[in-house]
Amino acid sequence: MIEIEKKGLLFLQFPNLFKFTDIKHGIFTRKGGVSKSPFDSLNLSFNTGDKKRAVEHNRRIVLSCIEEKRQVFLNQSHSVEVVVLDKKTLNRVEKKEMGFHFDGDAVITNVLNLPLFINMADCQCILLYDPGKKVVANIHSGWRGSVRDIIGITIDRMVDLFGCNPCSINAGVSPSLGQCCAEFVNYEREIPIDFWKYKDGANRFDFWSLSYDQLTGAGLLDANIYISRICTKCNSKVFYSYRKEQRTGRAAGFIGLC
């Protein structure tokens, strides 16, 4: 991935998305904010126990970094609820300070200057862009979302509502829990048997391969998919990891049309 340092923040970009000049995107690390330990320092979630003022300050820092005035965050609950935002929808909802909040775990828009954010600390943040239809999406996919195929559900909505062609969609899968650390002791009751093929002999699951299969299964081309293959638990000094630290902050990945 491509490392970018800007205004004191460090974030990563996907090579396949970097080439498009009409979008902004990135995966922020935990560095550059004002939150104190154990949330240090760029915690972007209000649901961790961190001080509200610190999170608000961090979100302002991020907005300044990406040179935007508003943002979309989701109240994530490991659901497969997809939020669809067009101009009509935005005109009907109340704008909060710095942007909008919705309940869901994936969000799609064709509105300019509306960066879509997903919080994560081991879960995958999956950025999607269709340059033909000028539509972007952002997906929160933990293991619950993965086994329920929130990826396929979101892409289907892009196709049905915006006329997107899966062959044109580019995808980036963020740093997240790697198979090296994704042990599921209770997998027999948590993960459906159809997904056990992604398990190794130590009961560790390869959710990167699962996401790749779901992306290609939805019609995306191999050449348009980039998986970071960076484990957040192994790199917890750079990224937040719930598996590693339990009480910790949340980073965020974003994508938006410009």
C-alpha positions as protocol buffer text, in pm:
chain_id: "A"
residue {
  index: 1
  type: MET
  ca { x: 0 y: 0 z: 0 }
}
residue {
  index: 2
  type: ILE
  ca { x: 99 y: 362 z: -47 }
}
residue {
  index: 3
  type: GLU
  ca { x: 187 y: 554 z: 271 }
}
residue {
  index: 4
  type: ILE
  ca { x: 80 y: 918 z: 287 }
}
residue {
  index: 5
  type: GLU
  ca { x: 180 y: 1167 z: 557 }
}
residue {
  index: 6
  type: LYS
  ca { x: -23 y: 1486 z: 563 }
}
residue {
  index: 7
  type: LYS
  ca { x: -84 y: 1744 z: 835 }
}
residue {
  index: 8
  type: GLY
  ca { x: 67 y: 1517 z: 1097 }
}
residue {
  index: 9
  type: LEU
  ca { x: -145 y: 1214 z: 1006 }
}
residue {
  index: 10
  type: LEU
  ca { x: -38 y: 886 z: 849 }
}
residue {
  index: 11
  type: PHE
  ca { x: -278 y: 698 z: 622 }
}
residue {
  index: 12
  type: LEU
  ca { x: -255 y: 430 z: 357 }
}
residue {
  index: 13
  type: GLN
  ca { x: -395 y: 425 z: 5 }
}
residue {
  index: 14
  type: PHE
  ca { x: -465 y: 141 z: -235 }
}
residue {
  index: 15
  type: PRO
  ca { x: -264 y: 138 z: -561 }
}
residue {
  index: 16
  type: ASN
  ca { x: -570 y: 46 z: -767 }
}
residue {
  index: 17
  type: LEU
  ca { x: -772 y: 337 z: -624 }
}
residue {
  index: 18
  type: PHE
  ca { x: -485 y: 586 z: -612 }
}
residue {
  index: 19
  type: LYS
  ca { x: -492 y: 625 z: -990 }
}
residue {
  index: 20
  type: PHE
  ca { x: -841 y: 778 z: -986 }
}
residue {
  index: 21
  type: THR
  ca { x: -828 y: 1157 z: -947 }
}
residue {
  index: 22
  type: ASP
  ca { x: -1201 y: 1197 z: -890 }
}
residue {
  index: 23
  type: ILE
  ca { x: -1208 y: 1020 z: -553 }
}
residue {
  index: 24
  type: LYS
  ca { x: -1042 y: 1061 z: -216 }
}
residue {
  index: 25
  type: HIS
  ca { x: -969 y: 757 z: -5 }
}
residue {
  index: 26
  type: GLY
  ca { x: -748 y: 624 z: 269 }
}
residue {
  index: 27
  type: ILE
  ca { x: -706 y: 401 z: 572 }
}
residue {
  index: 28
  type: PHE
  ca { x: -600 y: 603 z: 875 }
}
residue {
  index: 29
  type: THR
  ca { x: -361 y: 461 z: 1131 }
}
residue {
  index: 30
  type: ARG
  ca { x: -391 y: 525 z: 1504 }
}
residue {
  index: 31
  type: LYS
  ca { x: -128 y: 799 z: 1493 }
}
residue {
  index: 32
  type: GLY
  ca { x: -168 y: 1176 z: 1495 }
}
residue {
  index: 33
  type: GLY
  ca { x: -464 y: 1241 z: 1726 }
}
residue {
  index: 34
  type: VAL
  ca { x: -521 y: 1370 z: 2078 }
}
residue {
  index: 35
  type: SER
  ca { x: -675 y: 1071 z: 2258 }
}
residue {
  index: 36
  type: LYS
  ca { x: -493 y: 939 z: 2564 }
}
residue {
  index: 37
  type: SER
  ca { x: -401 y: 579 z: 2640 }
}
residue {
  index: 38
  type: PRO
  ca { x: -547 y: 322 z: 2583 }
}
residue {
  index: 39
  type: PHE
  ca { x: -715 y: 507 z: 2294 }
}
residue {
  index: 40
  type: ASP
  ca { x: -401 y: 679 z: 2175 }
}
residue {
  index: 41
  type: SER
  ca { x: -417 y: 864 z: 1963 }
}
residue {
  index: 42
  type: LEU
  ca { x: -641 y: 905 z: 1654 }
}
residue {
  index: 43
  type: ASN
  ca { x: -947 y: 729 z: 1793 }
}
residue {
  index: 44
  type: LEU
  ca { x: -1245 y: 811 z: 1569 }
}
residue {
  index: 45
  type: SER
  ca { x: -1523 y: 624 z: 1752 }
}
residue {
  index: 46
  type: PHE
  ca { x: -1753 y: 751 z: 2026 }
}
residue {
  index: 47
  type: ASN
  ca { x: -1831 y: 395 z: 2138 }
}
residue {
  index: 48
  type: THR
  ca { x: -1504 y: 299 z: 2302 }
}
residue {
  index: 49
  type: GLY
  ca { x: -1508 y: 484 z: 2636 }
}
residue {
  index: 50
  type: ASP
  ca { x: -1285 y: 761 z: 2509 }
}
residue {
  index: 51
  type: LYS
  ca { x: -1365 y: 1122 z: 2593 }
}
residue {
  index: 52
  type: LYS
  ca { x: -1619 y: 1275 z: 2354 }
}
residue {
  index: 53
  type: ARG
  ca { x: -1415 y: 1593 z: 2314 }
}
residue {
  index: 54
  type: ALA
  ca { x: -1110 y: 1394 z: 2209 }
}
residue {
  index: 55
  type: VAL
  ca { x: -1304 y: 1203 z: 1942 }
}
residue {
  index: 56
  type: GLU
  ca { x: -1462 y: 1524 z: 1813 }
}
residue {
  index: 57
  type: HIS
  ca { x: -1117 y: 1683 z: 1794 }
}
residue {
  index: 58
  type: ASN
  ca { x: -980 y: 1380 z: 1609 }
}
residue {
  index: 59
  type: ARG
  ca { x: -1263 y: 1393 z: 1357 }
}
residue {
  index: 60
  type: ARG
  ca { x: -1190 y: 1759 z: 1292 }
}
residue {
  index: 61
  type: ILE
  ca { x: -824 y: 1674 z: 1240 }
}
residue {
  index: 62
  type: VAL
  ca { x: -923 y: 1411 z: 983 }
}
residue {
  index: 63
  type: LEU
  ca { x: -1160 y: 1648 z: 803 }
}
residue {
  index: 64
  type: SER
  ca { x: -885 y: 1907 z: 781 }
}
residue {
  index: 65
  type: CYS
  ca { x: -643 y: 1645 z: 651 }
}
residue {
  index: 66
  type: ILE
  ca { x: -872 y: 1535 z: 367 }
}
residue {
  index: 67
  type: GLU
  ca { x: -992 y: 1893 z: 305 }
}
residue {
  index: 68
  type: GLU
  ca { x: -1362 y: 1826 z: 349 }
}
residue {
  index: 69
  type: LYS
  ca { x: -1633 y: 1998 z: 555 }
}
residue {
  index: 70
  type: ARG
  ca { x: -1863 y: 1705 z: 630 }
}
residue {
  index: 71
  type: GLN
  ca { x: -1842 y: 1331 z: 673 }
}
residue {
  index: 72
  type: VAL
  ca { x: -2059 y: 1022 z: 714 }
}
residue {
  index: 73
  type: PHE
  ca { x: -2008 y: 780 z: 1001 }
}
residue {
  index: 74
  type: LEU
  ca { x: -2220 y: 474 z: 1075 }
}
residue {
  index: 75
  type: ASN
  ca { x: -2348 y: 335 z: 1402 }
}
residue {
  index: 76
  type: GLN
  ca { x: -2207 y: -9 z: 1327 }
}
residue {
  index: 77
  type: SER
  ca { x: -2358 y: -323 z: 1478 }
}
residue {
  index: 78
  type: HIS
  ca { x: -2222 y: -612 z: 1264 }
}
residue {
  index: 79
  type: SER
  ca { x: -2546 y: -611 z: 1065 }
}
residue {
  index: 80
  type: VAL
  ca { x: -2592 y: -634 z: 689 }
}
residue {
  index: 81
  type: GLU
  ca { x: -2784 y: -306 z: 674 }
}
residue {
  index: 82
  type: VAL
  ca { x: -2677 y: -96 z: 375 }
}
residue {
  index: 83
  type: VAL
  ca { x: -2732 y: 281 z: 386 }
}
residue {
  index: 84
  type: VAL
  ca { x: -2793 y: 442 z: 47 }
}
residue {
  index: 85
  type: LEU
  ca { x: -2733 y: 815 z: 26 }
}
residue {
  index: 86
  type: ASP
  ca { x: -2839 y: 1035 z: -263 }
}
residue {
  index: 87
  type: LYS
  ca { x: -2923 y: 1404 z: -263 }
}
residue {
  index: 88
  type: LYS
  ca { x: -3290 y: 1342 z: -183 }
}
residue {
  index: 89
  type: THR
  ca { x: -3204 y: 1130 z: 118 }
}
residue {
  index: 90
  type: LEU
  ca { x: -2959 y: 1386 z: 254 }
}
residue {
  index: 91
  type: ASN
  ca { x: -3216 y: 1664 z: 221 }
}
residue {
  index: 92
  type: ARG
  ca { x: -3453 y: 1467 z: 446 }
}
residue {
  index: 93
  type: VAL
  ca { x: -3213 y: 1401 z: 734 }
}
residue {
  index: 94
  type: GLU
  ca { x: -3070 y: 1626 z: 999 }
}
residue {
  index: 95
  type: LYS
  ca { x: -2706 y: 1715 z: 964 }
}
residue {
  index: 96
  type: LYS
  ca { x: -2507 y: 1682 z: 1286 }
}
residue {
  index: 97
  type: GLU
  ca { x: -2188 y: 1868 z: 1363 }
}
residue {
  index: 98
  type: MET
  ca { x: -1933 y: 1784 z: 1091 }
}
residue {
  index: 99
  type: GLY
  ca { x: -2171 y: 1556 z: 904 }
}
residue {
  index: 100
  type: PHE
  ca { x: -2420 y: 1270 z: 924 }
}
residue {
  index: 101
  type: HIS
  ca { x: -2471 y: 953 z: 1126 }
}
residue {
  index: 102
  type: PHE
  ca { x: -2676 y: 651 z: 1018 }
}
residue {
  index: 103
  type: ASP
  ca { x: -2739 y: 302 z: 1149 }
}
residue {
  index: 104
  type: GLY
  ca { x: -2580 y: 35 z: 931 }
}
residue {
  index: 105
  type: ASP
  ca { x: -2262 y: -145 z: 833 }
}
residue {
  index: 106
  type: ALA
  ca { x: -2226 y: -39 z: 471 }
}
residue {
  index: 107
  type: VAL
  ca { x: -2293 y: 286 z: 288 }
}
residue {
  index: 108
  type: ILE
  ca { x: -2320 y: 385 z: -78 }
}
residue {
  index: 109
  type: THR
  ca { x: -2337 y: 727 z: -239 }
}
residue {
  index: 110
  type: ASN
  ca { x: -2310 y: 915 z: -567 }
}
residue {
  index: 111
  type: VAL
  ca { x: -2296 y: 1256 z: -392 }
}
residue {
  index: 112
  type: LEU
  ca { x: -1984 y: 1469 z: -428 }
}
residue {
  index: 113
  type: ASN
  ca { x: -1776 y: 1583 z: -131 }
}
residue {
  index: 114
  type: LEU
  ca { x: -1934 y: 1335 z: 109 }
}
residue {
  index: 115
  type: PRO
  ca { x: -1660 y: 1105 z: 243 }
}
residue {
  index: 116
  type: LEU
  ca { x: -1792 y: 777 z: 382 }
}
residue {
  index: 117
  type: PHE
  ca { x: -1618 y: 650 z: 696 }
}
residue {
  index: 118
  type: ILE
  ca { x: -1604 y: 305 z: 854 }
}
residue {
  index: 119
  type: ASN
  ca { x: -1453 y: 243 z: 1199 }
}
residue {
  index: 120
  type: MET
  ca { x: -1248 y: -69 z: 1262 }
}
residue {
  index: 121
  type: ALA
  ca { x: -1011 y: -241 z: 1503 }
}
residue {
  index: 122
  type: ASP
  ca { x: -944 y: -581 z: 1337 }
}
residue {
  index: 123
  type: CYS
  ca { x: -1253 y: -587 z: 1113 }
}
residue {
  index: 124
  type: GLN
  ca { x: -1221 y: -520 z: 744 }
}
residue {
  index: 125
  type: CYS
  ca { x: -1302 y: -186 z: 587 }
}
residue {
  index: 126
  type: ILE
  ca { x: -1374 y: -246 z: 218 }
}
residue {
  index: 127
  type: LEU
  ca { x: -1370 y: 48 z: -21 }
}
residue {
  index: 128
  type: LEU
  ca { x: -1552 y: 24 z: -354 }
}
residue {
  index: 129
  type: TYR
  ca { x: -1555 y: 257 z: -654 }
}
residue {
  index: 130
  type: ASP
  ca { x: -1727 y: 233 z: -991 }
}
residue {
  index: 131
  type: PRO
  ca { x: -1561 y: 495 z: -1214 }
}
residue {
  index: 132
  type: GLY
  ca { x: -1820 y: 446 z: -1487 }
}
residue {
  index: 133
  type: LYS
  ca { x: -2122 y: 534 z: -1271 }
}
residue {
  index: 134
  type: LYS
  ca { x: -1932 y: 757 z: -1025 }
}
residue {
  index: 135
  type: VAL
  ca { x: -2050 y: 563 z: -722 }
}
residue {
  index: 136
  type: VAL
  ca { x: -1853 y: 482 z: -407 }
}
residue {
  index: 137
  type: ALA
  ca { x: -1924 y: 250 z: -115 }
}
residue {
  index: 138
  type: ASN
  ca { x: -1765 y: 160 z: 215 }
}
residue {
  index: 139
  type: ILE
  ca { x: -1827 y: -166 z: 401 }
}
residue {
  index: 140
  type: HIS
  ca { x: -1764 y: -278 z: 759 }
}
residue {
  index: 141
  type: SER
  ca { x: -1706 y: -653 z: 753 }
}
residue {
  index: 142
  type: GLY
  ca { x: -1618 y: -842 z: 1069 }
}
residue {
  index: 143
  type: TRP
  ca { x: -1660 y: -1217 z: 1083 }
}
residue {
  index: 144
  type: ARG
  ca { x: -2038 y: -1181 z: 1133 }
}
residue {
  index: 145
  type: GLY
  ca { x: -2069 y: -960 z: 826 }
}
residue {
  index: 146
  type: SER
  ca { x: -1841 y: -1190 z: 630 }
}
residue {
  index: 147
  type: VAL
  ca { x: -2045 y: -1504 z: 687 }
}
residue {
  index: 148
  type: ARG
  ca { x: -2361 y: -1311 z: 597 }
}
residue {
  index: 149
  type: ASP
  ca { x: -2194 y: -1175 z: 279 }
}
residue {
  index: 150
  type: ILE
  ca { x: -2235 y: -805 z: 341 }
}
residue {
  index: 151
  type: ILE
  ca { x: -1993 y: -758 z: 50 }
}
residue {
  index: 152
  type: GLY
  ca { x: -2223 y: -927 z: -200 }
}
residue {
  index: 153
  type: ILE
  ca { x: -2530 y: -752 z: -57 }
}
residue {
  index: 154
  type: THR
  ca { x: -2367 y: -410 z: -95 }
}
residue {
  index: 155
  type: ILE
  ca { x: -2252 y: -474 z: -451 }
}
residue {
  index: 156
  type: ASP
  ca { x: -2601 y: -596 z: -543 }
}
residue {
  index: 157
  type: ARG
  ca { x: -2742 y: -266 z: -414 }
}
residue {
  index: 158
  type: MET
  ca { x: -2490 y: -73 z: -623 }
}
residue {
  index: 159
  type: VAL
  ca { x: -2602 y: -268 z: -929 }
}
residue {
  index: 160
  type: ASP
  ca { x: -2976 y: -245 z: -861 }
}
residue {
  index: 161
  type: LEU
  ca { x: -2994 y: 120 z: -754 }
}
residue {
  index: 162
  type: PHE
  ca { x: -2716 y: 285 z: -954 }
}
residue {
  index: 163
  type: GLY
  ca { x: -2673 y: 57 z: -1252 }
}
residue {
  index: 164
  type: CYS
  ca { x: -2315 y: -29 z: -1160 }
}
residue {
  index: 165
  type: ASN
  ca { x: -2127 y: -293 z: -1355 }
}
residue {
  index: 166
  type: PRO
  ca { x: -1934 y: -526 z: -1116 }
}
residue {
  index: 167
  type: CYS
  ca { x: -1662 y: -566 z: -1378 }
}
residue {
  index: 168
  type: SER
  ca { x: -1595 y: -192 z: -1346 }
}
residue {
  index: 169
  type: ILE
  ca { x: -1588 y: -179 z: -966 }
}
residue {
  index: 170
  type: ASN
  ca { x: -1251 y: -143 z: -794 }
}
residue {
  index: 171
  type: ALA
  ca { x: -1208 y: -272 z: -438 }
}
residue {
  index: 172
  type: GLY
  ca { x: -957 y: -227 z: -158 }
}
residue {
  index: 173
  type: VAL
  ca { x: -956 y: -439 z: 159 }
}
residue {
  index: 174
  type: SER
  ca { x: -801 y: -266 z: 459 }
}
residue {
  index: 175
  type: PRO
  ca { x: -553 y: -393 z: 716 }
}
residue {
  index: 176
  type: SER
  ca { x: -745 y: -629 z: 944 }
}
residue {
  index: 177
  type: LEU
  ca { x: -707 y: -945 z: 1147 }
}
residue {
  index: 178
  type: GLY
  ca { x: -496 y: -1191 z: 947 }
}
residue {
  index: 179
  type: GLN
  ca { x: -519 y: -1567 z: 945 }
}
residue {
  index: 180
  type: CYS
  ca { x: -205 y: -1566 z: 1160 }
}
residue {
  index: 181
  type: CYS
  ca { x: -413 y: -1431 z: 1450 }
}
residue {
  index: 182
  type: ALA
  ca { x: -777 y: -1513 z: 1363 }
}
residue {
  index: 183
  type: GLU
  ca { x: -824 y: -1815 z: 1589 }
}
residue {
  index: 184
  type: PHE
  ca { x: -1186 y: -1908 z: 1661 }
}
residue {
  index: 185
  type: VAL
  ca { x: -1206 y: -2152 z: 1953 }
}
residue {
  index: 186
  type: ASN
  ca { x: -1586 y: -2173 z: 1924 }
}
residue {
  index: 187
  type: TYR
  ca { x: -1600 y: -2177 z: 1546 }
}
residue {
  index: 188
  type: GLU
  ca { x: -1833 y: -2478 z: 1535 }
}
residue {
  index: 189
  type: ARG
  ca { x: -2117 y: -2274 z: 1682 }
}
residue {
  index: 190
  type: GLU
  ca { x: -2014 y: -1931 z: 1550 }
}
residue {
  index: 191
  type: ILE
  ca { x: -1919 y: -1991 z: 1187 }
}
residue {
  index: 192
  type: PRO
  ca { x: -2137 y: -2191 z: 943 }
}
residue {
  index: 193
  type: ILE
  ca { x: -1984 y: -2511 z: 812 }
}
residue {
  index: 194
  type: ASP
  ca { x: -1975 y: -2374 z: 455 }
}
residue {
  index: 195
  type: PHE
  ca { x: -1696 y: -2141 z: 568 }
}
residue {
  index: 196
  type: TRP
  ca { x: -1477 y: -2400 z: 739 }
}
residue {
  index: 197
  type: LYS
  ca { x: -1280 y: -2439 z: 417 }
}
residue {
  index: 198
  type: TYR
  ca { x: -1115 y: -2107 z: 510 }
}
residue {
  index: 199
  type: LYS
  ca { x: -982 y: -2261 z: 834 }
}
residue {
  index: 200
  type: ASP
  ca { x: -638 y: -2406 z: 895 }
}
residue {
  index: 201
  type: GLY
  ca { x: -544 y: -2686 z: 1136 }
}
residue {
  index: 202
  type: ALA
  ca { x: -515 y: -2442 z: 1426 }
}
residue {
  index: 203
  type: ASN
  ca { x: -873 y: -2313 z: 1381 }
}
residue {
  index: 204
  type: ARG
  ca { x: -754 y: -1985 z: 1234 }
}
residue {
  index: 205
  type: PHE
  ca { x: -967 y: -1839 z: 956 }
}
residue {
  index: 206
  type: ASP
  ca { x: -850 y: -1663 z: 641 }
}
residue {
  index: 207
  type: PHE
  ca { x: -1107 y: -1387 z: 601 }
}
residue {
  index: 208
  type: TRP
  ca { x: -894 y: -1215 z: 338 }
}
residue {
  index: 209
  type: SER
  ca { x: -948 y: -1510 z: 104 }
}
residue {
  index: 210
  type: LEU
  ca { x: -1316 y: -1519 z: 194 }
}
residue {
  index: 211
  type: SER
  ca { x: -1356 y: -1152 z: 103 }
}
residue {
  index: 212
  type: TYR
  ca { x: -1169 y: -1206 z: -222 }
}
residue {
  index: 213
  type: ASP
  ca { x: -1401 y: -1493 z: -311 }
}
residue {
  index: 214
  type: GLN
  ca { x: -1708 y: -1284 z: -225 }
}
residue {
  index: 215
  type: LEU
  ca { x: -1582 y: -992 z: -434 }
}
residue {
  index: 216
  type: THR
  ca { x: -1512 y: -1210 z: -737 }
}
residue {
  index: 217
  type: GLY
  ca { x: -1834 y: -1401 z: -675 }
}
residue {
  index: 218
  type: ALA
  ca { x: -2019 y: -1069 z: -703 }
}
residue {
  index: 219
  type: GLY
  ca { x: -1855 y: -1010 z: -1043 }
}
residue {
  index: 220
  type: LEU
  ca { x: -1543 y: -806 z: -964 }
}
residue {
  index: 221
  type: LEU
  ca { x: -1230 y: -873 z: -1168 }
}
residue {
  index: 222
  type: ASP
  ca { x: -914 y: -999 z: -1002 }
}
residue {
  index: 223
  type: ALA
  ca { x: -719 y: -708 z: -1151 }
}
residue {
  index: 224
  type: ASN
  ca { x: -950 y: -461 z: -975 }
}
residue {
  index: 225
  type: ILE
  ca { x: -908 y: -605 z: -624 }
}
residue {
  index: 226
  type: TYR
  ca { x: -633 y: -510 z: -379 }
}
residue {
  index: 227
  type: ILE
  ca { x: -611 y: -678 z: -40 }
}
residue {
  index: 228
  type: SER
  ca { x: -362 y: -514 z: 196 }
}
residue {
  index: 229
  type: ARG
  ca { x: -273 y: -838 z: 378 }
}
residue {
  index: 230
  type: ILE
  ca { x: -156 y: -641 z: 681 }
}
residue {
  index: 231
  type: CYS
  ca { x: -258 y: -794 z: 1014 }
}
residue {
  index: 232
  type: THR
  ca { x: -379 y: -535 z: 1265 }
}
residue {
  index: 233
  type: LYS
  ca { x: -300 y: -752 z: 1569 }
}
residue {
  index: 234
  type: CYS
  ca { x: 57 y: -807 z: 1452 }
}
residue {
  index: 235
  type: ASN
  ca { x: 90 y: -432 z: 1389 }
}
residue {
  index: 236
  type: SER
  ca { x: -100 y: -292 z: 1688 }
}
residue {
  index: 237
  type: LYS
  ca { x: 146 y: -5 z: 1733 }
}
residue {
  index: 238
  type: VAL
  ca { x: 24 y: 131 z: 1399 }
}
residue {
  index: 239
  type: PHE
  ca { x: -337 y: 6 z: 1391 }
}
residue {
  index: 240
  type: TYR
  ca { x: -596 y: -50 z: 1662 }
}
residue {
  index: 241
  type: SER
  ca { x: -654 y: -416 z: 1746 }
}
residue {
  index: 242
  type: TYR
  ca { x: -939 y: -537 z: 1966 }
}
residue {
  index: 243
  type: ARG
  ca { x: -793 y: -887 z: 1972 }
}
residue {
  index: 244
  type: LYS
  ca { x: -462 y: -753 z: 2098 }
}
residue {
  index: 245
  type: GLU
  ca { x: -578 y: -485 z: 2342 }
}
residue {
  index: 246
  type: GLN
  ca { x: -952 y: -529 z: 2409 }
}
residue {
  index: 247
  type: ARG
  ca { x: -994 y: -175 z: 2546 }
}
residue {
  index: 248
  type: THR
  ca { x: -873 y: 40 z: 2260 }
}
residue {
  index: 249
  type: GLY
  ca { x: -978 y: 293 z: 1998 }
}
residue {
  index: 250
  type: ARG
  ca { x: -1104 y: 261 z: 1643 }
}
residue {
  index: 251
  type: ALA
  ca { x: -931 y: 373 z: 1326 }
}
residue {
  index: 252
  type: ALA
  ca { x: -1125 y: 456 z: 1012 }
}
residue {
  index: 253
  type: GLY
  ca { x: -1113 y: 408 z: 640 }
}
residue {
  index: 254
  type: PHE
  ca { x: -1287 y: 648 z: 404 }
}
residue {
  index: 255
  type: ILE
  ca { x: -1378 y: 700 z: 43 }
}
residue {
  index: 256
  type: GLY
  ca { x: -1557 y: 987 z: -129 }
}
residue {
  index: 257
  type: LEU
  ca { x: -1620 y: 1148 z: -465 }
}
residue {
  index: 258
  type: CYS
  ca { x: -1459 y: 1484 z: -533 }
}
